[in-house]
Amino acid sequence: LTEVRRKGGEHRTLRLFGQERNHMTASIARMNLVLHGVEDSEIARGDTLASPAFHEADRLKTFDVVLANPPYSIKQWNREAWTSDPWGRNFLGTPPQGRADYAFFQHILKSLDPKTGRCAILFPHGVLFRNEEAEMRKKLVEADLVECVLGLGPNLFYNSPMEACIVICRRRKPNARQQRILFIDAVHDVARERALSFMKPQHQQRVLGAYRAFADEPGFAKVVSVDDVLANGGSLAIPRYVRPLQPEAAARSDLATAWAAFDATGREFWLQVDELIETLDAVLEKEAVDVG
């Protein structure tokens, strides 16, 4: 957990979340802050869900900005304690034991300033559509906290080859964005060189431009009403709302073009397959530990 306060001018606070398991992680966090010119900061190591480090009296501290990369779908956490969380972080509900993503999600939302609070959280795509979290997701959408759902390309992170997403939330959206959610599908806005994937400046600018415009861009961005999302069962799966551009009739005979079109139309299915594979891997790993 890292709290950053910038001196001078408008007060801003930034919190970074991660698995603080050892002193090396904290040291890397300090080094990262120094490299970015942040001198006034506080780093706390610990278990965010069991014992949040930043609080005042009986309430969590609140912040203007939260940037987070919570641990993906951790299995070992105290779900029973969460059902009566003393910090009130279970306002959407209690996540399943095998997936603590929405526990971290609710902690972050609870840590946002009621007027200025906003966050950007890196998540696996499963948080957008998994059935076991459907009721919590519906409450999240009904509360009109979600501003943007951004889908990223594969292999952007060294610890996971699968696609990831960024969920951007605001406690108080601008009037023009209320009761609406922007979906951006940047899965193809990725460059690959020497087995490394990354987003070039033009990719980043395209995403930023779409976020600022908050308007439809065929094949890339779609603004959807909260009512329409709820009509889809509260699903935030990006392929449901951002449809791929149909290839020109003359190009449909090209095998590569046809395959790309087929792959795009079935992306929601393949994302769910990825999620299933991850779950099965975790089950097999647990069984191997129990046998050992």
N, C-alpha and C positions, 0 to 999 in steps of 0.2 A: 504494500500500500504506500503510495507516495502522495504527499500533499505538497503543493507548490503554491506559494504566494508571491506574486510579483509586486515589487515596491514601486511607488510613484504612480500617478495617474489613476485610472480606473482600477479598482480592486478586482483581481481575477484569481480564481483558485482552480487548480487542476488536480485531479486525483487519478493515479494510475494503479490498476489492480493486476496482480499476478500471483503465482504460487511462490510465496516467500519461504522456501524450505531450508535455506542455508545462508550463511554470511556472504557467500560469493554473489548470490542474486542481489542482495542489498548493495554490495560494493559496485556491481555493474550498474545498478540504478543510480547510485551517486555519481559514477563516472559519466553516465549518459546525461544527467542534469548539468554537470560542469561543462561538458562539450557543447551543450545548447545554451550556455550562458546563464543558467539559473542558479543563483547563489543562495537565495532565501528559500529553503525547503525543509521538509520534515519527512523522514522515512521511518516507517514502523513495520516490523516483521511480526507476522502472527497469522492466526486463523480468522479470516474475515467473517465467516458465517457464525462461528462459535463465540467469538469475542472481538467485535469491531473495535479498532484502535482509536478512531476519531469520534468523540462524543462530548457533549456538554450536559452535565447533570444527568437527566434521564432521557435525553434525546440524542439522536445522531447529529453530528455536525452536517450542515448543508453547504453545497458548493455551487458555483456558477457553471463550471465545466467539469465533466468527467469523461476521460478517455480510458477505455478498459479492454483488456484481453483476458477475460476470466479463464480458468482451466476448463477444458471441454468435458462436459458430461461426467464429472467425477462420481464415483460409486460410493465411496466411504465418507459419509457425512452424517451428522446427527439430525435425521429427519424428524424424529419424535419431538425433539426440543423446538424445532421450527414451527410446529403446530401451535405453540403458545409463545412465540417469540416476544421477548420483553421489549424489543425495539419497534414492534409493529411492522416488521418487514414482510409479513405474510398476508398483505392486503389483497393480493391476487389469488392466494391459495398456497397449498403445500405441494411442492414438486415430488415426483416419484423418487424412490430411494436411489435408483440407478442413474438419475440425471439431475444434477444440482444446478443446471443452467439458469432456471427461473428463480432459484434462490439468490444467486449472484445478481440477476437482473433486478429483482425486487429490492435488494440492498442498494444498488446503484440508484434506482428511481427514488427510493426513500431518502437518499443522500443529496438530492437535487434541491436547490433553492426554489421555493414555491413560485417566485416571480421570474427569476433569470435562469433557472437551472436547465441545462441541456447536456446531452451525453451522446457519445458515439461508441458502440460496443461491437467488438469483433466476436462473432458467434459461428458455430457450425450451422448449416442450412436447416438442420432438424428442428431448431427452435421455431421455425416459421410454419411448420405443418404437422409435427408429431401429434398423434391422437391423444396420448396420455397427458399432454399439456393443453389440450383444446380449450377447456373451461377457463384456465388462467389467461390464455391468449385472447379469448373473447372479451374478458374483463379489461384487458390491456387496450384492446381496440376501442371498446365502448368508452373508456376513459379519455380517448382522443389524445393519448400521449405519444403515439408513433407518428413521426413526421416523414421519415424516409427509410426505405429498405433498399440497400445497395448490394447487388450480387457481384462478387469478384471472380476472376478466372482461377483455374487450378494452378497448383504448384507455386503459389506466391509465398508460402511460408515453409521454412525448412522442416518443420515438425509434422506437416500434413500435406499430402499431395492433392487432397480433395478441395473442392471449391468452398469458399467461406463467404460470409455476408457481414455487412455492417448495418446495425440497426441504430438509427438516429432518433432520439426522443427529445421532447421539450415539455416542461411542466406547463408553459403557457405559450401556445403557438401564436404567430401573427394572425390577425383576423382573416386574411386572405387564404390562409392554409388550414384553418380550423375545419374539422370534420372531413378532412381529405388527407390522403397518404400518397406520397410519391414513390413509385417503384422504378429503380434503375437497374438494367441488366447489362453490366460491363464485363460479362464472361469472356467476350472475345477481344476486349481491350487490354491485351497482354502481349508483351514481346518476350521471345525466348532466345537466349544466347548462351552457348557453352553449358547447357543443362540447367541454366538458371532462368527463372521467369520473373519478370518485373513489369511495372507500368511505366511507360515513357511519359515525358512531360505532356505530350499531346493527349495521351489517355487520361491523365489526371485532370487536365484542363477541360476535357469533354465531360467528365463526371461533375466537376465543379460547376461548369456552365449549366448542366441539366438541373443540378440542385438549386442553383440560384434562380433559374427561369421558372422552376416548378410548373412545367407545362409538358404536354405530350410531345414525344419525339418518336415517330414510328420505328419499331424494332429496338428501341433503346430505353425509352422512358414513358411512363404512363401515370397520370394522376387518377386516383380511384377514390370514390366517396367511402366514408366509414360504413354507410348503410350497405353498399355493394360488397364490401369485405365481409361484413357480418352475414350477408346473404350467402356467401361462400363458406359459411361455418367458421368465420374468423381466420381462415387460412391466409397467411402472408407469403405463401410460396410465389416467388417472382414470376415463374413461367405461366402462372394462371392469368396474369394481368398484362405482361409485356409479351406480345406475340411476335415471333420472328417474321421478318419481311419475306414475302413469297418471291421466289426467283422468277425472272422473266421466262416466258414460255420458251423462248429460243434457247435458254440456258438449261432447261430442265433435263435435257438429254445428257448433260455432262454428269458423269458418275460422282465426281467429287462434290459438285453443287447439290446434287440430289441427296447424297449422304448427309451433307451439312444441314440441309433442310429437315431431313428425317431426324437427325440427332437433336436439333433444336426443338422440334415439336414434342419429343419424348423426354425433355430434360427433367421435368418434374418427376417422372417415373424413375429416371436414373439417379436423381438426388435421393429418392427414398431407398433405392437399392444400396447406395453408398451408406446410408444411415443404418440399414439392416446389417450390412457387412461389419460395420463398426461395432454394433451390438453383439453380433455373434462372436467376433474376435474377443470382446470383453468377457463373454460367458466362457469361452474356451480357456482364456487365460486364468479366470477364477477357478475353473475345474482343475487345471493343471496345478495351481497353488494348493488346492484342497487335497489333491492326491499326493502331492509332494510332502 
